[in-house]
Amino acid sequence: MSQTAKTPTRSAFPVVVAILGAFLIFYFLLNVTYLNSDDAPAEPAVERPSLAENQARAADKLANYAVVDVAAGKTRLSIDRAKELVVSENSK
């Protein structure tokens, strides 16, 4: 008279549906946040000069005179004139 207890068997269907649902939710979140972003990266607020413009500006600063601070009496000399003054001061 021994009877074996029958354990109810579970169907794999709910587990498969849950896993597929999790993948669909993940795909939806990924698609919404990253893949369909039509926002182009913002351009920097400061325009950067090209290399030629930067070199021209540097050459202009080296070759020409300019007033830097009127109140303090500061001026910018050309590089050639500055070299001449340094050599004449150190040759004494």
PyMOL commands that set and color helices and strands:
alter all, ss='L'
color gray80, all
select helices_A, chain A and resi 13-35+51-63+79-90
alter helices_A, ss='H'
color red, helices_A
select strands_A, chain A and resi 66-69+74-76
alter strands_A, ss='S'
color yellow, strands_A
deselect
rebuild
show_as cartoon
